[in-house]
Amino acid sequence: MTPQRFRSSSVRDALAQAKEALGPSALVLGTRLVPASGWRGWLGGREVEVSAFIGAGVSENRRSWTTNTAHAARTVTTDARSPVTDGLVARLIATGLDRDLAESVVEQMPQARRRDASQGQIREALASCLLPIAARGQALGDVNVFIGPPGVGKTTTIAKIAAQARARGERRFRLVAADGYRVGAIEQLRLYADIIGSPFVVARTPEEVTGAVNGSKLPVLVDTPGLSPANEEAGAFLAALAALPHVRTHLVVPGATTPRDFDRLWERFAGAGADRIVMSKVDEAETVMPLVRALREREVPVSLIGLGQRVPEDLVEGEPEMIAACLLGQVPVVHA
């Protein structure tokens, strides 16, 4: 039977409509938020749409069809029998989470917490779902290479890392500009190094960058040009860095990046061996959900999150709680 759809301003009311029309044996396939009808929709209003069909008295063939429905649909059907659970899923979707992640978050929460779940409880459950894409205290290593296209925030990210270490009284970093192309970026990094008091080296050949890294007694942060490994000269730099031991390569990606654009970036810089993501410019993104979806699909960990342009304040490690806060629009103001 073709599912029927019922709309209302709340999940409870839409489910009541379905049961009234189809009977108590109605099976719910799913719920979603849709634009409201009429002028309310023009003004951005939304309402809940429930898809349901009659589940009782079906033939063996139809029973078989129901049994073989996709796993995700069966999960939604089971959860949707509880208005509280279904309402919480809809609430999370309304905050910007996609359905799969919203349902995973609700599954993490005990039934008793779902009716009046606080923002803190939701964020805690969401953070547990994001563990596979969080660096969890392993953001930086002895040698850290930052790659990505021009303008994504590589140089600023390096400056923030070095300045935060200096402010906390930790070991200084050596800053290396492996870039023979961007004179302005080199001078910007040199200025940051002078202010912070970090050693600074310009490496214009692969041999120079290898020497700058191997000859350092300090942990190293390497800035690179915004060129992919497909560029012969840039590829030589990146290959030399990838051959060094204990290297962590961070692909810097703006928070507003779509899954399609992320896939293109990932493939473009595949030859550089990226094993971490820096989520930059989160303050400029309406939502980071599309990027997080792409990272979950590839299981790539987030090492750092750039929250703004301030140096050194606007940078935090990619802990699951912080990624969750970004998704929920609860990014805190970081003070110096």
C-alpha positions as CSV (number, residue, x, y, z in Angstrom):
1,M,0.0,0.0,0.0
2,T,1.2,3.5,-0.8
3,P,2.0,5.4,2.4
4,Q,-0.4,8.2,3.3
5,R,0.9,11.5,4.6
6,F,-0.5,13.5,7.5
7,R,0.6,17.1,8.5
8,S,0.2,19.1,11.7
9,S,2.1,21.6,13.8
10,S,3.3,18.8,16.1
11,V,4.3,15.2,15.8
12,R,1.7,14.1,18.4
13,D,-1.1,15.7,16.4
14,A,0.1,14.2,13.1
15,L,0.4,10.7,14.6
16,A,-3.2,11.1,16.0
17,Q,-4.4,12.0,12.5
18,A,-2.7,8.8,11.1
19,K,-4.3,6.5,13.7
20,E,-7.7,8.1,13.3
21,A,-7.5,7.6,9.5
22,L,-5.8,4.2,9.4
23,G,-6.7,2.7,12.7
24,P,-4.7,1.6,15.7
25,S,-2.5,-0.8,13.6
26,A,-1.1,2.1,11.5
27,L,2.6,1.7,10.9
28,V,4.7,4.9,10.7
29,L,7.5,4.9,8.1
30,G,8.9,8.2,9.1
31,T,8.5,11.9,9.9
32,R,10.1,15.0,8.5
33,L,9.8,18.8,8.7
34,V,8.3,20.4,5.6
35,P,7.3,24.0,4.7
36,A,3.9,24.9,6.1
37,S,0.9,25.3,3.8
38,G,-0.2,28.7,2.6
39,W,1.1,32.0,3.8
40,R,2.9,30.5,6.8
41,G,5.1,28.6,4.5
42,W,6.0,31.8,2.6
43,L,7.1,33.3,5.9
44,G,9.3,30.3,6.7
45,G,6.9,28.4,8.8
46,R,7.3,24.6,9.1
47,E,5.2,21.7,10.1
48,V,5.6,17.9,10.7
49,E,4.7,15.4,8.0
50,V,4.1,11.8,9.1
51,S,4.2,8.9,6.5
52,A,2.1,5.9,7.5
53,F,0.2,2.9,6.1
54,I,-2.1,0.2,7.4
55,G,-0.2,-2.6,9.1
56,A,-2.9,-5.1,10.3
57,G,-4.5,-7.8,8.2
58,V,-1.9,-7.8,5.5
59,S,-1.3,-10.7,3.2
60,E,1.8,-12.9,3.5
61,N,3.2,-11.1,0.4
62,R,2.7,-7.7,2.0
63,R,4.0,-9.0,5.3
64,S,7.2,-10.0,3.5
65,W,7.4,-6.6,1.8
66,T,7.2,-5.0,5.2
67,T,9.8,-7.3,6.7
68,N,12.2,-6.5,3.9
69,T,11.9,-2.7,4.1
70,A,15.2,-1.0,4.5
71,H,16.8,-1.1,7.9
72,A,16.6,2.7,8.4
73,A,12.9,2.7,7.7
74,R,12.3,-0.1,10.2
75,T,14.2,1.8,12.8
76,V,12.2,4.9,12.2
77,T,9.0,2.8,12.3
78,T,9.9,1.4,15.7
79,D,11.0,4.7,17.2
80,A,8.0,6.6,15.8
81,R,5.6,4.6,17.9
82,S,6.7,6.8,20.8
83,P,5.6,10.4,20.3
84,V,8.3,11.5,22.7
85,T,11.1,9.8,20.8
86,D,9.8,10.9,17.4
87,G,9.3,14.5,18.7
88,L,12.9,14.6,19.9
89,V,14.1,13.4,16.5
90,A,12.1,16.2,14.8
91,R,13.5,18.7,17.3
92,L,17.0,17.7,16.4
93,I,16.3,17.9,12.7
94,A,15.0,21.4,13.2
95,T,18.3,22.4,14.7
96,G,20.1,21.4,11.5
97,L,21.1,17.7,12.1
98,D,20.4,15.3,9.3
99,R,18.0,12.4,10.1
100,D,20.6,9.7,10.5
101,L,22.6,11.6,13.0
102,A,19.4,12.8,14.8
103,E,18.2,9.2,15.2
104,S,21.6,8.1,16.4
105,V,21.7,10.8,19.0
106,V,18.2,9.8,20.3
107,E,19.3,6.2,20.5
108,Q,22.1,7.3,22.8
109,M,19.7,8.8,25.3
110,P,17.8,6.7,27.9
111,Q,14.0,6.7,27.4
112,A,13.5,8.6,30.6
113,R,15.6,11.6,29.4
114,R,13.9,12.0,26.0
115,R,10.8,13.9,27.1
116,D,12.5,16.9,28.6
117,A,16.0,16.6,27.3
118,S,18.2,19.6,28.1
119,Q,20.6,21.1,25.7
120,G,23.5,19.7,27.7
121,Q,22.1,16.2,27.6
122,I,21.6,16.5,23.8
123,R,25.1,17.8,23.3
124,E,26.5,14.9,25.4
125,A,24.7,12.3,23.4
126,L,25.6,14.0,20.1
127,A,29.3,14.1,21.2
128,S,29.3,10.3,21.8
129,C,28.1,9.9,18.2
130,L,31.0,12.0,16.9
131,L,33.8,10.1,18.6
132,P,35.0,8.5,15.3
133,I,35.7,12.0,13.8
134,A,37.4,13.5,16.9
135,A,41.2,13.7,17.4
136,R,40.7,13.3,21.1
137,G,43.9,14.7,22.4
138,Q,46.0,13.6,19.4
139,A,45.6,16.8,17.3
140,L,49.2,17.7,16.9
141,G,52.5,15.7,16.6
142,D,56.2,16.5,16.3
143,V,55.8,17.6,12.7
144,N,52.6,19.1,11.5
145,V,52.0,20.0,7.8
146,F,49.0,22.2,6.8
147,I,47.7,21.8,3.3
148,G,44.7,23.1,1.4
149,P,43.7,25.6,-1.3
150,P,44.5,29.3,-1.0
151,G,42.4,31.3,1.5
152,V,41.2,28.5,3.8
153,G,43.2,29.7,6.8
154,K,46.4,27.6,6.9
155,T,48.7,30.5,7.9
156,T,46.3,31.8,10.5
157,T,45.8,28.4,12.0
158,I,49.6,28.0,12.4
159,A,49.9,31.4,14.1
160,K,47.1,30.5,16.5
161,I,48.7,27.2,17.5
162,A,52.1,28.8,18.1
163,A,50.6,31.8,20.0
164,Q,48.5,29.6,22.2
165,A,51.6,27.5,23.1
166,R,53.5,30.6,24.0
167,A,50.6,31.9,26.1
168,R,50.4,28.7,28.1
169,G,54.1,28.6,28.7
170,E,54.6,25.4,26.6
171,R,57.4,24.6,24.3
172,R,57.7,26.9,21.3
173,F,57.1,25.7,17.8
174,R,59.4,26.2,14.8
175,L,57.5,27.7,11.9
176,V,58.5,26.7,8.4
177,A,57.2,28.4,5.3
178,A,57.6,25.7,2.6
179,D,56.3,28.1,0.0
180,G,58.2,29.7,-2.9
181,Y,55.0,31.2,-4.3
182,R,53.1,33.4,-1.8
183,V,55.4,36.2,-0.8
184,G,52.6,37.9,1.2
185,A,51.9,34.7,3.2
186,I,55.6,34.2,4.0
187,E,55.8,37.7,5.3
188,Q,52.6,37.3,7.3
189,L,54.0,34.1,9.0
190,R,57.3,35.8,9.6
191,L,55.5,38.7,11.4
192,Y,53.6,36.3,13.6
193,A,56.8,34.4,14.4
194,D,58.5,37.7,15.4
195,I,55.6,38.7,17.7
196,I,55.4,35.2,19.3
197,G,59.1,34.7,19.5
198,S,59.1,31.5,17.5
199,P,62.0,30.4,15.2
200,F,61.1,30.9,11.5
201,V,62.5,29.4,8.4
202,V,61.7,29.8,4.7
203,A,62.3,26.6,2.7
204,R,62.2,27.2,-1.1
205,T,63.2,23.7,-2.2
206,P,62.2,20.2,-1.0
207,E,65.8,19.7,0.3
208,E,65.5,22.9,2.4
209,V,62.2,21.9,3.9
210,T,63.6,18.4,4.8
211,G,66.6,20.1,6.4
212,A,64.5,22.6,8.3
213,V,62.3,19.8,9.8
214,N,65.1,17.3,10.5
215,G,67.3,20.0,12.0
216,S,64.8,21.2,14.5
217,K,64.8,20.4,18.2
218,L,61.4,21.9,18.5
219,P,58.0,20.6,17.2
220,V,57.4,22.0,13.7
221,L,54.5,23.7,12.0
222,V,54.8,23.8,8.2
223,D,52.8,26.1,6.0
224,T,52.5,25.1,2.3
225,P,51.3,26.7,-0.9
226,G,47.7,26.3,-1.9
227,L,48.6,24.0,-4.7
228,S,47.7,20.3,-5.1
229,P,50.3,17.5,-5.4
230,A,49.4,17.5,-9.1
231,N,51.5,20.6,-9.5
232,E,55.0,19.3,-10.1
233,E,56.8,21.8,-7.8
234,A,54.3,21.7,-5.0
235,G,54.1,17.9,-5.3
236,A,57.9,17.7,-4.7
237,F,57.5,19.7,-1.5
238,L,54.6,17.6,-0.3
239,A,56.3,14.3,-1.2
240,A,59.4,15.4,0.7
241,L,57.3,16.2,3.8
242,A,55.3,13.0,3.6
243,A,58.5,10.9,3.6
244,L,59.5,12.3,7.0
245,P,58.8,10.3,10.1
246,H,56.1,11.3,12.6
247,V,54.3,13.7,10.3
248,R,50.7,14.7,10.7
249,T,49.2,16.2,7.7
250,H,46.2,18.5,8.2
251,L,43.9,19.4,5.4
252,V,42.4,22.8,6.2
253,V,38.7,22.9,5.1
254,P,36.2,25.8,5.7
255,G,33.2,24.8,7.9
256,A,30.8,25.8,5.1
257,T,32.2,23.2,2.7
258,T,29.6,20.9,1.1
259,P,30.1,17.1,0.8
260,R,30.7,17.3,-2.9
261,D,33.3,20.1,-2.5
262,F,34.9,18.2,0.3
263,D,35.2,15.1,-1.9
264,R,36.9,17.2,-4.6
265,L,39.3,18.7,-2.1
266,W,40.1,15.3,-0.6
267,E,40.8,13.8,-4.0
268,R,42.8,16.9,-5.1
269,F,45.2,16.6,-2.1
270,A,45.1,12.8,-1.8
271,G,48.8,12.6,-2.8
272,A,49.8,14.6,0.3
273,G,48.6,11.9,2.7
274,A,46.2,14.0,4.8
275,D,45.2,12.2,8.0
276,R,43.6,15.1,9.9
277,I,41.1,17.9,9.1
278,V,41.2,21.4,10.4
279,M,37.7,22.8,10.3
280,S,38.3,26.5,9.7
281,K,36.0,29.6,9.5
282,V,33.2,28.0,11.4
283,D,32.0,31.5,12.3
284,E,31.3,32.1,8.6
285,A,29.2,28.9,8.1
286,E,25.5,28.8,8.5
287,T,25.8,25.1,9.5
288,V,28.7,22.6,9.5
289,M,26.4,19.6,9.2
290,P,27.2,19.0,5.5
291,L,30.9,18.9,6.2
292,V,30.4,16.7,9.3
293,R,28.4,14.3,7.2
294,A,31.3,14.0,4.7
295,L,33.8,13.5,7.5
296,R,31.6,10.8,9.1
297,E,31.4,8.9,5.8
298,R,35.2,8.9,5.4
299,E,35.9,8.7,9.2
300,V,38.5,11.5,9.0
301,P,39.3,13.0,12.4
302,V,39.0,16.7,13.1
303,S,42.2,17.9,14.7
304,L,41.4,21.6,15.2
305,I,38.4,24.0,14.8
306,G,38.9,27.6,13.8
307,L,36.1,29.7,15.3
308,G,37.1,33.1,14.0
309,Q,40.0,35.4,13.0
310,R,41.4,36.3,16.4
311,V,44.9,35.2,17.1
312,P,45.3,33.2,19.4
313,E,41.8,32.9,20.8
314,D,39.7,31.5,18.0
315,L,41.1,28.0,17.8
316,V,40.2,24.8,19.8
317,E,41.0,21.2,19.5
318,G,38.6,18.9,17.7
319,E,37.1,17.3,20.8
320,P,33.7,15.6,20.2
321,E,32.0,18.0,22.6
322,M,33.2,21.0,20.6
323,I,32.1,19.5,17.3
324,A,28.7,18.8,18.8
325,A,28.5,22.5,20.0
326,C,29.3,23.7,16.5
327,L,26.5,21.5,15.1
328,L,24.0,22.8,17.6
329,G,25.0,26.4,17.1
330,Q,26.4,26.6,20.7
331,V,30.0,27.6,19.8
332,P,31.4,29.5,22.9
333,V,33.3,32.7,22.8
334,V,36.9,31.8,23.5
335,H,38.7,34.3,25.7
336,A,42.5,35.0,25.7
